[in-house]
Amino acid sequence: MRELIYYVAVSLDGYIADPQGGYEAFPTEGDHMSVVIEEFADALPTHAHTALGTTPPRTRLDTVVMGWNTLTPALEAGITSPYSHLRQIVASRKPRKTHSDITLTSEPLRTVRELKQEDGLDIWLCGGGELAGLLLPEIDRLVLKRNPVVFGSGIPLFGNAAYTARPFTHMGTRTFASGVAVEEYAS
């Protein structure tokens, strides 16, 4: 069965973005980028592959699930289909106009459960925090890029959703000279 992997950058204090929704404080250069480019190349936006002169390998992920607020910065930058090499599912509470490559869902929990029953590679939960809180019962694996920065407030890793404790097993942590630690947990 396919897994839902929440692969996301997070601050030391558990925020995936600052109070304005920005993530510019997360380092984008350094030795930790080998994990991003080699192990999670499927999670790079299509325009990043173009800039790097690479092709998405499609060996780990074939679907991305994200909230509308996660898609918005790409739309504001004129990128209407940020992960055109993946099946793109966007959670939205209301109907919206999107690129034909994007499927909207108003029922992300049901949608993810259906996706997990299909054949294919794993499903990437890209963000945001509120969506992650809603989908927590379906998350099979957490891959956290813990960054050496404190926001103090912002968008929490699992939003403000009320949920009960859910144990995960620590599978390993890799630390890098950049100060980033990649932590992996399985349910």
CORSULLIN-V15800 format. One record per pair of residues at least 24 apart in sequence whose ideal C-beta (glycine too) atoms are under 6 Angstrom apart, sorted by the first residue. I is the first residue (numbers start at 1). J is the second residue. Records with the same first field share a line. If there is no record, write none. Layout:
BEGIN
I: J, J
END
This chain:
BEGIN
1: 116
2: 116, 120, 122, 123
3: 122, 140, 141
4: 112, 123, 125, 138, 139, 140
5: 122, 124, 141
6: 125, 132, 139, 142
7: 43, 124, 143
8: 127
9: 145, 147
10: 144, 146, 157
11: 147, 149, 150, 151
12: 150
13: 150
14: 156, 157
15: 151, 154, 155
16: 127, 129, 155, 157
17: 154, 155
18: 151, 154
19: 153, 154
25: 149
26: 147
27: 178
30: 178
31: 176, 177, 178
32: 176, 178, 180
35: 182
43: 124
45: 82
46: 84, 85
56: 85
61: 121, 122, 124
62: 120, 121
63: 87, 123
64: 88, 124, 126
65: 89, 125
66: 90, 126, 127
67: 91, 128, 131
68: 92
69: 128
70: 126, 127, 128
91: 131
112: 138
128: 155
129: 155, 156, 157, 158, 159
130: 159
132: 158
133: 158, 159, 161
134: 161
136: 163
140: 187
141: 186
142: 185
143: 184
144: 183
145: 180, 182
146: 181, 183
147: 180
148: 179
END
